[in-house]
Amino acid sequence: MAGGKFRFAIDRGGTFTDVYSECPNGEVKVMKLLSVDPAYPDAPREGIRRILEQVYKTLFVTNYQYFKNI
């Protein structure tokens, strides 16, 4: 994929959320998470974060309390 951008498609169901990503390097990644899990407040956002961590090979510190205020 040219242009150095990510493209995401998300399907949030009652049990699972699927996050599909086309990465800038041409890779395709798919993440499947529970739609409701006490470990994270929002499955789509969590899936995107995990994919970004895989691609950039770094951890993103997440302050979910901050996101609640947005």
N, C-alpha and C positions, 0 to 999 in steps of 0.2 A: 504494500500500500504506500503510495507516494504521499509526500506532504508531511510526514512525521506526526500524524494524528491517530488517536485511538477511535474506534467505533465500537459502541456497546449496544447490545440488544438484551433486554431483560424480560423474562417470563416469570411472574410471581404467582404461584399457585397457593392452594391452601396448606400443603405440606412442604413443598420444595420450591426454591427460587433458583432458576437457571440464569447464569450470566454468561453471555457469549461476547467475545471481544476479538476484533481484528486489530492487531498491534501494528505500530509503525514499521517494524522490521518484517512484516508479512506473515508473522506467526498468527495462528488462531488459537485462542485459549477458551476453555469452557469451565465454569465453576458451578458446582451444585451445592447449595446450602439449605439448611432448614429455614423455612419462611419465618418461623418464630423460634428464637433461641435466646435464653437469658445471657449468653455470652456477648451478644451484640444487639443494638436497638433496631437496626434496619438491615435486612438481608441484602437488598440491591447495593447499598453503599458498602457493605462489608465485602461483597463479592468483587466490586470494582477495586477496593483497596487491596485485596489479596492478589488480584491480577497485576496491579501496578507494582506490588512488592516483588512478584515473580519476575516481571520484565526488567525492572530497574535493579533487582538484586539488593534491595535495601529494605529496612523496616520503616514504616510510616507510623509515627507516634500518633495515637488516636485519643483525643479527649472527647468522649461522647457527651460529657456534660456541656462542652462548648457548643456542639451541634444542636443540643436541645434549645439553645437560646437564639438560634438563627430563625 
